Amino acid sequence: MAAYDFSANEIFEMAIEIEVKGQEFYKKAAADAENEELKKILLDLADMEVDHEETFKQMKSDLKISEKESNVFDPENEAAAYLKALADTKVFYEKEIDTKSVKEVMKAAVTAEKDSIVFYLGMKGLVPEKKGQDKLDKIISEEMSHIRIITSKLMPYVK
């Protein structure tokens, strides 16, 4: 596998794309939902992804020129190669899912949130400490809360 060197700017671009894919997934599932309460839950989850997208856009815009280059000591480029592999496999929200099945939506949503957490944990090592790690911890925490929300809100609809 070829190694890639990502700047914080490029990592934030990947993160923004993940959040956009999440929005699309939840909106599609909401459009297919036959129950109005379930539809609202799914749209709320889409709104949470919008909030994350805006947070990443703000973090990206706050980067100084000197912070756009990676300053992490990673001579083997393992972290960057790992993130590139994650982005290339398109594991986030790119699967064929029966969005009319609440059980399948819930499974896919939990898997996607877990995948996002793994991505953000990996991303922390490639973002300048002064401009991202504390914010990333908050976003990781949010993604973890999404898993709790998804399971608690959707479980009653799983047959």
C-alpha positions in Angstrom: 0.0 0.0 0.0 1.4 3.4 -0.9 1.7 5.9 1.9 -0.1 9.2 1.9 0.6 12.4 3.8 -2.5 14.2 4.9 -2.8 17.7 6.1 -5.4 18.6 8.7 -7.2 20.3 5.9 -7.5 17.1 3.9 -8.6 15.2 6.9 -11.4 17.7 7.6 -12.5 17.3 4.0 -12.8 13.5 4.5 -14.7 14.1 7.8 -17.1 16.5 6.1 -17.8 14.0 3.4 -18.6 11.3 6.0 -21.1 13.6 7.7 -22.7 14.4 4.3 -23.1 10.7 3.6 -24.6 10.2 7.0 -27.2 12.9 6.3 -28.1 11.3 3.0 -28.5 7.9 4.7 -30.8 9.2 7.5 -32.9 11.3 5.1 -33.4 8.4 2.7 -34.4 6.2 5.6 -36.8 8.9 6.8 -38.3 9.2 3.4 -39.0 5.5 3.4 -40.3 5.3 6.9 -44.0 4.6 7.2 -44.3 5.7 10.8 -44.2 9.5 11.5 -42.5 9.2 14.9 -39.8 7.0 13.3 -39.5 9.5 10.4 -38.9 12.3 13.0 -36.2 10.3 14.8 -34.4 9.7 11.5 -34.6 13.3 10.6 -33.2 14.3 14.0 -30.3 11.9 13.4 -29.7 13.6 10.0 -29.7 17.0 11.8 -27.0 15.7 14.2 -24.9 14.9 11.1 -25.5 18.5 9.8 -24.2 19.8 13.2 -21.1 17.7 12.9 -20.5 18.8 9.3 -20.7 22.5 10.4 -18.3 21.8 13.3 -15.8 20.3 10.9 -16.2 23.2 8.4 -15.5 25.6 11.2 -12.5 23.7 12.5 -11.2 23.6 8.9 -11.7 27.3 8.4 -9.9 28.0 11.7 -6.7 26.3 10.5 -3.7 28.5 10.1 -1.3 27.9 7.1 1.2 26.4 9.5 -1.5 24.0 10.8 -2.5 22.7 7.5 0.6 20.4 7.4 0.8 17.3 9.5 3.3 17.7 12.4 2.9 14.1 13.7 6.0 11.9 13.8 4.9 8.9 11.7 8.0 7.8 9.7 6.2 4.8 8.2 3.1 6.9 7.3 0.9 4.2 9.0 -1.8 6.6 10.3 -2.2 8.4 6.9 -2.2 5.1 5.0 -4.9 3.7 7.4 -7.1 6.7 6.9 -6.7 6.6 3.2 -7.7 2.9 3.2 -10.8 3.8 5.2 -11.7 6.6 2.8 -11.0 4.4 -0.2 -13.2 1.5 0.9 -16.2 3.8 1.2 -17.5 1.9 4.3 -19.5 4.8 5.5 -23.1 4.8 4.4 -22.3 3.2 1.0 -24.0 -0.1 1.5 -27.2 -1.3 -0.1 -29.7 -1.2 2.8 -33.4 -1.9 2.9 -34.4 1.5 4.4 -37.9 0.3 4.9 -36.7 -2.3 7.4 -36.2 -0.5 10.8 -33.9 -3.4 11.9 -31.7 -3.0 8.9 -31.6 0.8 9.3 -30.7 0.4 12.9 -27.9 -2.1 12.2 -26.5 0.1 9.4 -26.7 3.2 11.5 -24.9 1.7 14.4 -22.2 0.2 12.2 -21.7 3.6 10.4 -21.5 5.4 13.8 -18.9 2.8 15.0 -16.9 3.2 11.7 -17.0 7.0 12.2 -15.7 6.7 15.7 -12.8 4.6 14.4 -12.1 7.2 11.7 -12.1 10.1 14.1 -9.9 8.3 16.6 -7.4 7.7 13.8 -7.8 11.3 12.6 -6.8 12.7 16.0 -3.2 11.6 15.5 -3.0 13.5 12.2 -4.5 16.8 13.4 -2.4 19.4 15.1 -2.9 19.2 18.8 -3.7 22.9 19.2 -6.4 22.8 16.5 -8.4 19.7 16.7 -7.8 17.0 19.3 -10.1 18.6 22.0 -12.8 19.2 19.4 -12.4 15.7 18.0 -12.9 14.2 21.5 -16.3 16.1 21.6 -17.3 14.8 18.2 -16.3 11.2 19.2 -18.4 11.6 22.3 -21.3 12.8 20.1 -20.9 9.8 17.8 -21.0 7.5 20.8 -24.2 9.2 22.0 -25.6 8.6 18.6 -25.3 4.8 19.1 -27.2 5.1 22.4 -29.8 7.3 20.7 -30.2 5.0 17.7 -30.6 1.9 19.8 -33.0 3.4 22.4 -35.1 5.2 19.8 -35.3 2.5 17.1 -35.4 -0.6 19.3 -39.1 -0.3 19.9 -39.7 -0.5 16.1 -37.6 -3.6 15.6 -39.8 -6.6 15.0 
